[in-house]
């Protein structure tokens, strides 16, 4: 441990060009692990939904509605009837035998292929990459470069997600989404260049403990708690799909933002080792526990968001909310503006945050129309599935038509019955006149 912390201290205080290359290379590798892990988590949910739909179809039931990004991949009783309309009515003629497979045959092949994969194993692999490999490689990267140099490369995870989503998930991002993610990356780069480049050298254990009793730090965590409650309210109570989508995408990054726990843990360890006679303080295990809890809860929330929405949006929203939360945490807990070296830094640091949030807002706005269209499509599909499942398998087409006519007559009779009291009141009024 002493040798490892000595390497961290040496890398922070004196860095050569070769050390920068090593740190940047490791940071790029970390971003690749992050992007691949997020894609694996999203892929696991797609496979699970596909397997559930295939199992329901095998039992003669309607499928579960899949996610909106899975365009043309649902196996429903309606799709079955459409692609096999020759089997419903013999008089409709024979099916067209072409070289191309019809939709249902394609889905059957896809279903058999998906059953060979284990979605839970893929999901756990993604979570292992984000909880173990990512932090481990990040610590090694910090041996060769300072956090201010490594921070901009966290946005590369979005690039890997965008490149992989279209090929690996079948979720190609639109031009607006690409532009929005570029704004997020530019904002991160500006924040990293003009942000606080100081390190934690010379900080004592007493100073670490005192920093948590400052009004600014207490205010930050109080506001974070209120914000998380607000996001939870949007997730559970809101009927607006746009706000629910924003809440799901942002909650994981917001709660992962307080990076002060892991940083102060390392600072405390270095202070204990470098200062003779100083023992590990009582709050050190608490800092470690809080660092683990915030990271793990953020990962769980991010995994839940990936279950519901496409990978491009989830990754961008996570990174955007994470950078905002971490930046505000740094401002409040470490007094970032007091450490900025010049006027340009005071101006460009907030500008970078603004550019980043503009990218997040653009990504949210461009996806609203698509989400609404997907909701309408799923509602129509749900209604059609209910009709074909409840009526067509049980009765013939003639009986189904007769039943529909009887239902219409009953509705018409009910409407007439409800309108009679109004007619009687009008007649009474005319008699009174």
TORKOL-4160 file (C-alpha; in steps of 0.2 Angstrom, whole numbers, padded with zeros to 4 digits, m for minus):
433
<pt num="1" X="0000" Y="0000" Z="0000"/>
<pt num="2" X="0014" Y="0012" Z="0004"/>
<pt num="3" X="0023" Y="0008" Z="m0012"/>
<pt num="4" X="0006" Y="0011" Z="m0022"/>
<pt num="5" X="0003" Y="0028" Z="m0013"/>
<pt num="6" X="0021" Y="0033" Z="m0016"/>
<pt num="7" X="0018" Y="0030" Z="m0034"/>
<pt num="8" X="0002" Y="0041" Z="m0034"/>
<pt num="9" X="0011" Y="0055" Z="m0025"/>
<pt num="10" X="0026" Y="0055" Z="m0037"/>
<pt num="11" X="0014" Y="0054" Z="m0052"/>
<pt num="12" X="0004" Y="0069" Z="m0046"/>
<pt num="13" X="0019" Y="0080" Z="m0041"/>
<pt num="14" X="0030" Y="0077" Z="m0056"/>
<pt num="15" X="0024" Y="0071" Z="m0073"/>
<pt num="16" X="0034" Y="0068" Z="m0089"/>
<pt num="17" X="0027" Y="0067" Z="m0107"/>
<pt num="18" X="0028" Y="0048" Z="m0107"/>
<pt num="19" X="0018" Y="0048" Z="m0091"/>
<pt num="20" X="0005" Y="0058" Z="m0099"/>
<pt num="21" X="0004" Y="0046" Z="m0113"/>
<pt num="22" X="0002" Y="0031" Z="m0102"/>
<pt num="23" X="m0011" Y="0040" Z="m0092"/>
<pt num="24" X="m0021" Y="0045" Z="m0107"/>
<pt num="25" X="m0020" Y="0028" Z="m0114"/>
<pt num="26" X="m0026" Y="0020" Z="m0098"/>
<pt num="27" X="m0040" Y="0033" Z="m0098"/>
<pt num="28" X="m0045" Y="0029" Z="m0116"/>
<pt num="29" X="m0046" Y="0011" Z="m0111"/>
<pt num="30" X="m0057" Y="0015" Z="m0096"/>
<pt num="31" X="m0069" Y="0025" Z="m0107"/>
<pt num="32" X="m0069" Y="0009" Z="m0119"/>
<pt num="33" X="m0073" Y="m0002" Z="m0104"/>
<pt num="34" X="m0087" Y="0010" Z="m0098"/>
<pt num="35" X="m0095" Y="0011" Z="m0116"/>
<pt num="36" X="m0094" Y="m0008" Z="m0118"/>
<pt num="37" X="m0102" Y="m0011" Z="m0101"/>
<pt num="38" X="m0116" Y="0000" Z="m0104"/>
<pt num="39" X="m0119" Y="m0008" Z="m0121"/>
<pt num="40" X="m0119" Y="m0025" Z="m0113"/>
<pt num="41" X="m0132" Y="m0020" Z="m0100"/>
<pt num="42" X="m0143" Y="m0013" Z="m0113"/>
<pt num="43" X="m0141" Y="m0028" Z="m0124"/>
<pt num="44" X="m0145" Y="m0040" Z="m0110"/>
<pt num="45" X="m0162" Y="m0031" Z="m0108"/>
<pt num="46" X="m0166" Y="m0032" Z="m0126"/>
<pt num="47" X="m0162" Y="m0051" Z="m0126"/>
<pt num="48" X="m0173" Y="m0053" Z="m0110"/>
<pt num="49" X="m0188" Y="m0044" Z="m0118"/>
<pt num="50" X="m0186" Y="m0055" Z="m0134"/>
<pt num="51" X="m0186" Y="m0071" Z="m0125"/>
<pt num="52" X="m0201" Y="m0066" Z="m0115"/>
<pt num="53" X="m0210" Y="m0062" Z="m0131"/>
<pt num="54" X="m0205" Y="m0078" Z="m0139"/>
<pt num="55" X="m0210" Y="m0088" Z="m0124"/>
<pt num="56" X="m0227" Y="m0079" Z="m0124"/>
<pt num="57" X="m0229" Y="m0083" Z="m0142"/>
<pt num="58" X="m0225" Y="m0101" Z="m0140"/>
<pt num="59" X="m0239" Y="m0102" Z="m0127"/>
<pt num="60" X="m0251" Y="m0094" Z="m0139"/>
<pt num="61" X="m0252" Y="m0078" Z="m0129"/>
<pt num="62" X="m0249" Y="m0060" Z="m0135"/>
<pt num="63" X="m0231" Y="m0054" Z="m0132"/>
<pt num="64" X="m0225" Y="m0041" Z="m0120"/>
<pt num="65" X="m0223" Y="m0024" Z="m0129"/>
<pt num="66" X="m0205" Y="m0022" Z="m0133"/>
<pt num="67" X="m0195" Y="m0006" Z="m0131"/>
<pt num="68" X="m0197" Y="0007" Z="m0144"/>
<pt num="69" X="m0180" Y="0006" Z="m0151"/>
<pt num="70" X="m0184" Y="m0012" Z="m0156"/>
<pt num="71" X="m0192" Y="m0007" Z="m0172"/>
<pt num="72" X="m0200" Y="m0021" Z="m0182"/>
<pt num="73" X="m0194" Y="m0035" Z="m0169"/>
<pt num="74" X="m0210" Y="m0038" Z="m0159"/>
<pt num="75" X="m0218" Y="m0056" Z="m0161"/>
<pt num="76" X="m0236" Y="m0053" Z="m0157"/>
<pt num="77" X="m0252" Y="m0062" Z="m0162"/>
<pt num="78" X="m0256" Y="m0048" Z="m0173"/>
<pt num="79" X="m0240" Y="m0049" Z="m0182"/>
<pt num="80" X="m0243" Y="m0068" Z="m0184"/>
<pt num="81" X="m0260" Y="m0066" Z="m0192"/>
<pt num="82" X="m0253" Y="m0052" Z="m0204"/>
<pt num="83" X="m0239" Y="m0063" Z="m0209"/>
<pt num="84" X="m0249" Y="m0079" Z="m0210"/>
<pt num="85" X="m0266" Y="m0072" Z="m0217"/>
<pt num="86" X="m0267" Y="m0087" Z="m0228"/>
<pt num="87" X="m0269" Y="m0098" Z="m0213"/>
<pt num="88" X="m0284" Y="m0088" Z="m0206"/>
<pt num="89" X="m0295" Y="m0089" Z="m0221"/>
<pt num="90" X="m0292" Y="m0102" Z="m0235"/>
<pt num="91" X="m0301" Y="m0091" Z="m0247"/>
<pt num="92" X="m0288" Y="m0078" Z="m0246"/>
<pt num="93" X="m0276" Y="m0088" Z="m0257"/>
<pt num="94" X="m0259" Y="m0095" Z="m0255"/>
<pt num="95" X="m0244" Y="m0085" Z="m0247"/>
<pt num="96" X="m0232" Y="m0078" Z="m0259"/>
<pt num="97" X="m0216" Y="m0089" Z="m0259"/>
<pt num="98" X="m0202" Y="m0077" Z="m0262"/>
<pt num="99" X="m0183" Y="m0079" Z="m0259"/>
<pt num="100" X="m0184" Y="m0066" Z="m0245"/>
<pt num="101" X="m0190" Y="m0072" Z="m0228"/>
<pt num="102" X="m0206" Y="m0064" Z="m0221"/>
<pt num="103" X="m0206" Y="m0055" Z="m0205"/>
<pt num="104" X="m0212" Y="m0070" Z="m0194"/>
<pt num="105" X="m0199" Y="m0082" Z="m0201"/>
<pt num="106" X="m0185" Y="m0069" Z="m0198"/>
<pt num="107" X="m0192" Y="m0067" Z="m0180"/>
<pt num="108" X="m0192" Y="m0085" Z="m0177"/>
<pt num="109" X="m0174" Y="m0086" Z="m0182"/>
<pt num="110" X="m0170" Y="m0072" Z="m0171"/>
<pt num="111" X="m0179" Y="m0080" Z="m0157"/>
<pt num="112" X="m0169" Y="m0096" Z="m0158"/>
<pt num="113" X="m0153" Y="m0086" Z="m0159"/>
<pt num="114" X="m0158" Y="m0076" Z="m0143"/>
<pt num="115" X="m0162" Y="m0091" Z="m0133"/>
<pt num="116" X="m0144" Y="m0097" Z="m0134"/>
<pt num="117" X="m0138" Y="m0081" Z="m0125"/>
<pt num="118" X="m0140" Y="m0078" Z="m0106"/>
<pt num="119" X="m0146" Y="m0060" Z="m0103"/>
<pt num="120" X="m0141" Y="m0061" Z="m0085"/>
<pt num="121" X="m0123" Y="m0066" Z="m0088"/>
<pt num="122" X="m0122" Y="m0052" Z="m0100"/>
<pt num="123" X="m0129" Y="m0040" Z="m0088"/>
<pt num="124" X="m0118" Y="m0045" Z="m0074"/>
<pt num="125" X="m0103" Y="m0044" Z="m0086"/>
<pt num="126" X="m0107" Y="m0026" Z="m0089"/>
<pt num="127" X="m0110" Y="m0022" Z="m0071"/>
<pt num="128" X="m0093" Y="m0030" Z="m0067"/>
<pt num="129" X="m0085" Y="m0019" Z="m0080"/>
<pt num="130" X="m0092" Y="m0003" Z="m0072"/>
<pt num="131" X="m0090" Y="m0008" Z="m0054"/>
<pt num="132" X="m0073" Y="m0017" Z="m0054"/>
<pt num="133" X="m0063" Y="m0014" Z="m0070"/>
<pt num="134" X="m0068" Y="0004" Z="m0072"/>
<pt num="135" X="m0062" Y="0010" Z="m0055"/>
<pt num="136" X="m0047" Y="m0001" Z="m0055"/>
<pt num="137" X="m0040" Y="0005" Z="m0072"/>
<pt num="138" X="m0045" Y="0023" Z="m0066"/>
<pt num="139" X="m0034" Y="0021" Z="m0051"/>
<pt num="140" X="m0019" Y="0015" Z="m0062"/>
<pt num="141" X="m0022" Y="0030" Z="m0074"/>
<pt num="142" X="m0020" Y="0042" Z="m0059"/>
<pt num="143" X="m0003" Y="0035" Z="m0056"/>
<pt num="144" X="0003" Y="0044" Z="m0072"/>
<pt num="145" X="m0008" Y="0059" Z="m0075"/>
<pt num="146" X="m0018" Y="0071" Z="m0064"/>
<pt num="147" X="m0037" Y="0070" Z="m0064"/>
<pt num="148" X="m0038" Y="0087" Z="m0073"/>
<pt num="149" X="m0030" Y="0079" Z="m0088"/>
<pt num="150" X="m0040" Y="0062" Z="m0087"/>
<pt num="151" X="m0057" Y="0070" Z="m0084"/>
<pt num="152" X="m0060" Y="0075" Z="m0102"/>
<pt num="153" X="m0058" Y="0058" Z="m0108"/>
<pt num="154" X="m0073" Y="0052" Z="m0098"/>
<pt num="155" X="m0084" Y="0059" Z="m0113"/>
<pt num="156" X="m0076" Y="0046" Z="m0124"/>
<pt num="157" X="m0088" Y="0033" Z="m0117"/>
<pt num="158" X="m0102" Y="0042" Z="m0126"/>
<pt num="159" X="m0092" Y="0040" Z="m0142"/>
<pt num="160" X="m0091" Y="0021" Z="m0140"/>
<pt num="161" X="m0109" Y="0020" Z="m0135"/>
<pt num="162" X="m0114" Y="0030" Z="m0151"/>
<pt num="163" X="m0103" Y="0019" Z="m0162"/>
<pt num="164" X="m0109" Y="0003" Z="m0154"/>
<pt num="165" X="m0127" Y="0006" Z="m0152"/>
<pt num="166" X="m0130" Y="0006" Z="m0171"/>
<pt num="167" X="m0120" Y="m0010" Z="m0174"/>
<pt num="168" X="m0122" Y="m0020" Z="m0158"/>
<pt num="169" X="m0140" Y="m0015" Z="m0153"/>
<pt num="170" X="m0149" Y="m0009" Z="m0169"/>
<pt num="171" X="m0151" Y="0008" Z="m0161"/>
<pt num="172" X="m0143" Y="0020" Z="m0173"/>
<pt num="173" X="m0143" Y="0038" Z="m0166"/>
<pt num="174" X="m0150" Y="0052" Z="m0176"/>
<pt num="175" X="m0140" Y="0067" Z="m0182"/>
<pt num="176" X="m0147" Y="0078" Z="m0168"/>
<pt num="177" X="m0142" Y="0065" Z="m0155"/>
<pt num="178" X="m0124" Y="0065" Z="m0162"/>
<pt num="179" X="m0123" Y="0084" Z="m0161"/>
<pt num="180" X="m0130" Y="0084" Z="m0144"/>
<pt num="181" X="m0117" Y="0071" Z="m0138"/>
<pt num="182" X="m0103" Y="0081" Z="m0146"/>
<pt num="183" X="m0109" Y="0097" Z="m0136"/>
<pt num="184" X="m0108" Y="0086" Z="m0120"/>
<pt num="185" X="m0090" Y="0081" Z="m0124"/>
<pt num="186" X="m0085" Y="0099" Z="m0129"/>
<pt num="187" X="m0093" Y="0105" Z="m0112"/>
<pt num="188" X="m0083" Y="0092" Z="m0103"/>
<pt num="189" X="m0067" Y="0097" Z="m0112"/>
<pt num="190" X="m0069" Y="0115" Z="m0108"/>
<pt num="191" X="m0073" Y="0111" Z="m0089"/>
<pt num="192" X="m0057" Y="0101" Z="m0088"/>
<pt num="193" X="m0046" Y="0114" Z="m0097"/>
<pt num="194" X="m0052" Y="0129" Z="m0087"/>
<pt num="195" X="m0057" Y="0120" Z="m0071"/>
<pt num="196" X="m0047" Y="0118" Z="m0055"/>
<pt num="197" X="m0030" Y="0109" Z="m0058"/>
<pt num="198" X="m0024" Y="0109" Z="m0040"/>
<pt num="199" X="m0021" Y="0092" Z="m0031"/>
<pt num="200" X="m0023" Y="0087" Z="m0013"/>
<pt num="201" X="m0004" Y="0087" Z="m0008"/>
<pt num="202" X="m0001" Y="0093" Z="0009"/>
<pt num="203" X="m0019" Y="0091" Z="0016"/>
<pt num="204" X="m0020" Y="0084" Z="0033"/>
<pt num="205" X="m0032" Y="0072" Z="0041"/>
<pt num="206" X="m0040" Y="0087" Z="0052"/>
<pt num="207" X="m0043" Y="0097" Z="0036"/>
<pt num="208" X="m0052" Y="0082" Z="0028"/>
<pt num="209" X="m0063" Y="0080" Z="0043"/>
<pt num="210" X="m0066" Y="0099" Z="0044"/>
<pt num="211" X="m0072" Y="0100" Z="0026"/>
<pt num="212" X="m0087" Y="0090" Z="0030"/>
<pt num="213" X="m0093" Y="0102" Z="0043"/>
<pt num="214" X="m0093" Y="0117" Z="0031"/>
<pt num="215" X="m0110" Y="0125" Z="0027"/>
<pt num="216" X="m0106" Y="0124" Z="0008"/>
<pt num="217" X="m0104" Y="0105" Z="0009"/>
<pt num="218" X="m0119" Y="0102" Z="0020"/>
<pt num="219" X="m0130" Y="0113" Z="0008"/>
<pt num="220" X="m0124" Y="0102" Z="m0007"/>
<pt num="221" X="m0129" Y="0086" Z="0001"/>
<pt num="222" X="m0145" Y="0093" Z="0007"/>
<pt num="223" X="m0149" Y="0100" Z="m0011"/>
<pt num="224" X="m0144" Y="0083" Z="m0018"/>
<pt num="225" X="m0156" Y="0074" Z="m0007"/>
<pt num="226" X="m0170" Y="0085" Z="m0012"/>
<pt num="227" X="m0166" Y="0083" Z="m0030"/>
<pt num="228" X="m0166" Y="0064" Z="m0029"/>
<pt num="229" X="m0183" Y="0065" Z="m0020"/>
<pt num="230" X="m0189" Y="0076" Z="m0034"/>
<pt num="231" X="m0183" Y="0063" Z="m0048"/>
<pt num="232" X="m0190" Y="0049" Z="m0038"/>
<pt num="233" X="m0207" Y="0058" Z="m0038"/>
<pt num="234" X="m0206" Y="0060" Z="m0057"/>
<pt num="235" X="m0202" Y="0042" Z="m0059"/>
<pt num="236" X="m0216" Y="0035" Z="m0048"/>
<pt num="237" X="m0230" Y="0049" Z="m0050"/>
<pt num="238" X="m0228" Y="0059" Z="m0065"/>
<pt num="239" X="m0239" Y="0055" Z="m0080"/>
<pt num="240" X="m0228" Y="0064" Z="m0093"/>
<pt num="241" X="m0216" Y="0053" Z="m0102"/>
<pt num="242" X="m0203" Y="0066" Z="m0106"/>
<pt num="243" X="m0201" Y="0070" Z="m0087"/>
<pt num="244" X="m0200" Y="0052" Z="m0083"/>
<pt num="245" X="m0187" Y="0049" Z="m0096"/>
<pt num="246" X="m0177" Y="0063" Z="m0089"/>
<pt num="247" X="m0178" Y="0057" Z="m0072"/>
<pt num="248" X="m0173" Y="0039" Z="m0076"/>
<pt num="249" X="m0158" Y="0045" Z="m0086"/>
<pt num="250" X="m0152" Y="0058" Z="m0073"/>
<pt num="251" X="m0154" Y="0050" Z="m0056"/>
<pt num="252" X="m0139" Y="0038" Z="m0058"/>
<pt num="253" X="m0127" Y="0051" Z="m0063"/>
<pt num="254" X="m0133" Y="0063" Z="m0050"/>
<pt num="255" X="m0130" Y="0051" Z="m0035"/>
<pt num="256" X="m0113" Y="0045" Z="m0042"/>
<pt num="257" X="m0107" Y="0063" Z="m0043"/>
<pt num="258" X="m0101" Y="0065" Z="m0026"/>
<pt num="259" X="m0083" Y="0059" Z="m0029"/>
<pt num="260" X="m0077" Y="0068" Z="m0013"/>
<pt num="261" X="m0079" Y="0051" Z="m0004"/>
<pt num="262" X="m0066" Y="0042" Z="m0014"/>
<pt num="263" X="m0054" Y="0057" Z="m0016"/>
<pt num="264" X="m0054" Y="0061" Z="0003"/>
<pt num="265" X="m0052" Y="0042" Z="0007"/>
<pt num="266" X="m0036" Y="0042" Z="m0004"/>
<pt num="267" X="m0031" Y="0059" Z="0003"/>
<pt num="268" X="m0033" Y="0053" Z="0021"/>
<pt num="269" X="m0022" Y="0037" Z="0017"/>
<pt num="270" X="m0008" Y="0048" Z="0010"/>
<pt num="271" X="m0009" Y="0059" Z="0025"/>
<pt num="272" X="m0008" Y="0045" Z="0037"/>
<pt num="273" X="0007" Y="0037" Z="0028"/>
<pt num="274" X="0016" Y="0053" Z="0026"/>
<pt num="275" X="0014" Y="0060" Z="0043"/>
<pt num="276" X="0023" Y="0050" Z="0057"/>
<pt num="277" X="0012" Y="0045" Z="0072"/>
<pt num="278" X="m0005" Y="0048" Z="0064"/>
<pt num="279" X="m0017" Y="0034" Z="0064"/>
<pt num="280" X="m0031" Y="0030" Z="0052"/>
<pt num="281" X="m0046" Y="0041" Z="0058"/>
<pt num="282" X="m0063" Y="0034" Z="0063"/>
<pt num="283" X="m0072" Y="0042" Z="0048"/>
<pt num="284" X="m0061" Y="0033" Z="0035"/>
<pt num="285" X="m0071" Y="0017" Z="0034"/>
<pt num="286" X="m0087" Y="0028" Z="0033"/>
<pt num="287" X="m0079" Y="0037" Z="0018"/>
<pt num="288" X="m0075" Y="0020" Z="0009"/>
<pt num="289" X="m0093" Y="0014" Z="0013"/>
<pt num="290" X="m0101" Y="0030" Z="0006"/>
<pt num="291" X="m0090" Y="0029" Z="m0010"/>
<pt num="292" X="m0096" Y="0011" Z="m0013"/>
<pt num="293" X="m0114" Y="0014" Z="m0009"/>
<pt num="294" X="m0116" Y="0030" Z="m0021"/>
<pt num="295" X="m0107" Y="0021" Z="m0035"/>
<pt num="296" X="m0117" Y="0005" Z="m0033"/>
<pt num="297" X="m0134" Y="0014" Z="m0032"/>
<pt num="298" X="m0130" Y="0025" Z="m0047"/>
<pt num="299" X="m0125" Y="0009" Z="m0057"/>
<pt num="300" X="m0142" Y="0001" Z="m0052"/>
<pt num="301" X="m0152" Y="0016" Z="m0057"/>
<pt num="302" X="m0142" Y="0017" Z="m0073"/>
<pt num="303" X="m0146" Y="m0001" Z="m0076"/>
<pt num="304" X="m0164" Y="0002" Z="m0073"/>
<pt num="305" X="m0164" Y="0016" Z="m0085"/>
<pt num="306" X="m0156" Y="0006" Z="m0099"/>
<pt num="307" X="m0170" Y="m0007" Z="m0097"/>
<pt num="308" X="m0182" Y="0007" Z="m0103"/>
<pt num="309" X="m0173" Y="0018" Z="m0115"/>
<pt num="310" X="m0160" Y="0017" Z="m0128"/>
<pt num="311" X="m0142" Y="0017" Z="m0125"/>
<pt num="312" X="m0137" Y="0033" Z="m0133"/>
<pt num="313" X="m0149" Y="0043" Z="m0122"/>
<pt num="314" X="m0145" Y="0034" Z="m0106"/>
<pt num="315" X="m0127" Y="0036" Z="m0108"/>
<pt num="316" X="m0127" Y="0054" Z="m0112"/>
<pt num="317" X="m0140" Y="0058" Z="m0099"/>
<pt num="318" X="m0129" Y="0049" Z="m0086"/>
<pt num="319" X="m0113" Y="0057" Z="m0091"/>
<pt num="320" X="m0121" Y="0075" Z="m0091"/>
<pt num="321" X="m0129" Y="0073" Z="m0074"/>
<pt num="322" X="m0114" Y="0065" Z="m0067"/>
<pt num="323" X="m0102" Y="0079" Z="m0073"/>
<pt num="324" X="m0114" Y="0092" Z="m0067"/>
<pt num="325" X="m0116" Y="0084" Z="m0050"/>
<pt num="326" X="m0097" Y="0081" Z="m0048"/>
<pt num="327" X="m0094" Y="0099" Z="m0053"/>
<pt num="328" X="m0106" Y="0107" Z="m0041"/>
<pt num="329" X="m0098" Y="0095" Z="m0028"/>
<pt num="330" X="m0081" Y="0101" Z="m0032"/>
<pt num="331" X="m0087" Y="0120" Z="m0031"/>
<pt num="332" X="m0095" Y="0117" Z="m0014"/>
<pt num="333" X="m0084" Y="0105" Z="m0006"/>
<pt num="334" X="m0067" Y="0110" Z="m0012"/>
<pt num="335" X="m0071" Y="0129" Z="m0016"/>
<pt num="336" X="m0066" Y="0127" Z="m0034"/>
<pt num="337" X="m0068" Y="0145" Z="m0039"/>
<pt num="338" X="m0055" Y="0151" Z="m0026"/>
<pt num="339" X="m0042" Y="0139" Z="m0034"/>
<pt num="340" X="m0045" Y="0145" Z="m0052"/>
<pt num="341" X="m0029" Y="0154" Z="m0058"/>
<pt num="342" X="m0037" Y="0168" Z="m0068"/>
<pt num="343" X="m0051" Y="0178" Z="m0075"/>
<pt num="344" X="m0053" Y="0167" Z="m0091"/>
<pt num="345" X="m0055" Y="0152" Z="m0080"/>
<pt num="346" X="m0069" Y="0161" Z="m0070"/>
<pt num="347" X="m0078" Y="0164" Z="m0086"/>
<pt num="348" X="m0075" Y="0148" Z="m0096"/>
<pt num="349" X="m0078" Y="0135" Z="m0082"/>
<pt num="350" X="m0097" Y="0140" Z="m0081"/>
<pt num="351" X="m0097" Y="0141" Z="m0100"/>
<pt num="352" X="m0091" Y="0123" Z="m0101"/>
<pt num="353" X="m0105" Y="0118" Z="m0089"/>
<pt num="354" X="m0118" Y="0128" Z="m0099"/>
<pt num="355" X="m0112" Y="0119" Z="m0115"/>
<pt num="356" X="m0113" Y="0102" Z="m0107"/>
<pt num="357" X="m0131" Y="0105" Z="m0101"/>
<pt num="358" X="m0136" Y="0112" Z="m0118"/>
<pt num="359" X="m0131" Y="0095" Z="m0125"/>
<pt num="360" X="m0141" Y="0086" Z="m0113"/>
<pt num="361" X="m0156" Y="0097" Z="m0116"/>
<pt num="362" X="m0155" Y="0095" Z="m0135"/>
<pt num="363" X="m0154" Y="0076" Z="m0133"/>
<pt num="364" X="m0170" Y="0076" Z="m0122"/>
<pt num="365" X="m0179" Y="0088" Z="m0134"/>
<pt num="366" X="m0175" Y="0078" Z="m0150"/>
<pt num="367" X="m0181" Y="0061" Z="m0143"/>
<pt num="368" X="m0198" Y="0068" Z="m0137"/>
<pt num="369" X="m0207" Y="0066" Z="m0153"/>
<pt num="370" X="m0200" Y="0048" Z="m0156"/>
<pt num="371" X="m0205" Y="0043" Z="m0138"/>
<pt num="372" X="m0223" Y="0049" Z="m0141"/>
<pt num="373" X="m0224" Y="0040" Z="m0158"/>
<pt num="374" X="m0218" Y="0024" Z="m0149"/>
<pt num="375" X="m0231" Y="0026" Z="m0135"/>
<pt num="376" X="m0245" Y="0028" Z="m0148"/>
<pt num="377" X="m0238" Y="0013" Z="m0158"/>
<pt num="378" X="m0237" Y="0002" Z="m0142"/>
<pt num="379" X="m0255" Y="0007" Z="m0137"/>
<pt num="380" X="m0262" Y="0002" Z="m0154"/>
<pt num="381" X="m0252" Y="m0014" Z="m0154"/>
<pt num="382" X="m0259" Y="m0018" Z="m0136"/>
<pt num="383" X="m0277" Y="m0015" Z="m0142"/>
<pt num="384" X="m0275" Y="m0026" Z="m0157"/>
<pt num="385" X="m0266" Y="m0040" Z="m0147"/>
<pt num="386" X="m0281" Y="m0040" Z="m0135"/>
<pt num="387" X="m0293" Y="m0041" Z="m0149"/>
<pt num="388" X="m0284" Y="m0055" Z="m0159"/>
<pt num="389" X="m0280" Y="m0065" Z="m0143"/>
<pt num="390" X="m0297" Y="m0064" Z="m0135"/>
<pt num="391" X="m0308" Y="m0066" Z="m0150"/>
<pt num="392" X="m0300" Y="m0073" Z="m0165"/>
<pt num="393" X="m0293" Y="m0089" Z="m0157"/>
<pt num="394" X="m0310" Y="m0093" Z="m0149"/>
<pt num="395" X="m0323" Y="m0090" Z="m0163"/>
<pt num="396" X="m0324" Y="m0090" Z="m0182"/>
<pt num="397" X="m0323" Y="m0074" Z="m0192"/>
<pt num="398" X="m0342" Y="m0074" Z="m0195"/>
<pt num="399" X="m0345" Y="m0076" Z="m0176"/>
<pt num="400" X="m0333" Y="m0062" Z="m0172"/>
<pt num="401" X="m0342" Y="m0050" Z="m0184"/>
<pt num="402" X="m0359" Y="m0054" Z="m0177"/>
<pt num="403" X="m0352" Y="m0052" Z="m0159"/>
<pt num="404" X="m0345" Y="m0035" Z="m0164"/>
<pt num="405" X="m0362" Y="m0030" Z="m0172"/>
<pt num="406" X="m0371" Y="m0035" Z="m0156"/>
<pt num="407" X="m0359" Y="m0025" Z="m0146"/>
<pt num="408" X="m0362" Y="m0010" Z="m0157"/>
<pt num="409" X="m0381" Y="m0012" Z="m0155"/>
<pt num="410" X="m0379" Y="m0013" Z="m0136"/>
<pt num="411" X="m0369" Y="0003" Z="m0136"/>
<pt num="412" X="m0381" Y="0012" Z="m0147"/>
<pt num="413" X="m0396" Y="0007" Z="m0136"/>
<pt num="414" X="m0387" Y="0013" Z="m0120"/>
<pt num="415" X="m0383" Y="0030" Z="m0128"/>
<pt num="416" X="m0402" Y="0032" Z="m0132"/>
<pt num="417" X="m0407" Y="0027" Z="m0115"/>
<pt num="418" X="m0395" Y="0040" Z="m0107"/>
<pt num="419" X="m0402" Y="0053" Z="m0119"/>
<pt num="420" X="m0420" Y="0050" Z="m0114"/>
<pt num="421" X="m0421" Y="0060" Z="m0098"/>
<pt num="422" X="m0415" Y="0075" Z="m0107"/>
<pt num="423" X="m0429" Y="0073" Z="m0120"/>
<pt num="424" X="m0442" Y="0072" Z="m0106"/>
<pt num="425" X="m0435" Y="0087" Z="m0098"/>
<pt num="426" X="m0437" Y="0097" Z="m0114"/>
<pt num="427" X="m0455" Y="0090" Z="m0116"/>
<pt num="428" X="m0459" Y="0096" Z="m0099"/>
<pt num="429" X="m0452" Y="0113" Z="m0102"/>
<pt num="430" X="m0463" Y="0115" Z="m0118"/>
<pt num="431" X="m0479" Y="0109" Z="m0109"/>
<pt num="432" X="m0475" Y="0122" Z="m0095"/>
<pt num="433" X="m0474" Y="0136" Z="m0108"/>
